[in-house]
Amino acid sequence: MNASATRHEPTDVGIRIIILAAIGLAVGAAVISLIVYGVTKLLFAETSGRAASPMQVEQAIAPEPRLQPDPPAQLIDLHQKEDRILKGYGWVDKASGRVHIPIDRAIELQLQRGFPVRQGAAEKGRP
């Protein structure tokens, strides 16, 4: 056998078959990509201008419970409102003449007036 005449195994797969298979795979991938692109365009064209699903409903306001955008600032604001009510004077109901007074003043008035006692509570040894 002459070594210079044969440079590869004669039983190997021919290079022509490998090249044809690679070209076939590339063409197949291109055809499939075009089909997927066309179907996607078709589906999006059909759904434009309407809800994607009949069950889909747009909500202007999120349902309860809503998340707080800035919890620490809102807590401080709540405490300030509560302090204004507890430490200030104001109307509860103008029609009936009911007002609220500062909590410290209410405690002083209650101590001056005394707390109500049940009948017989002092006799049983309870103050």
Buried (B, 14 or more C-beta within 10 A) or exposed (E): EEEEEEEEEEEEEEEEEEEEEEEEEEEEEEEEEEEEEEEEEEEEEEEEEEEEEEEEEEEEEEEEEEEEEEEEEEEEEEEEEEEEEEEEEEEEEEEEEEEEBEEEEEEEEEEEEEEEEEEEEEEEEEE
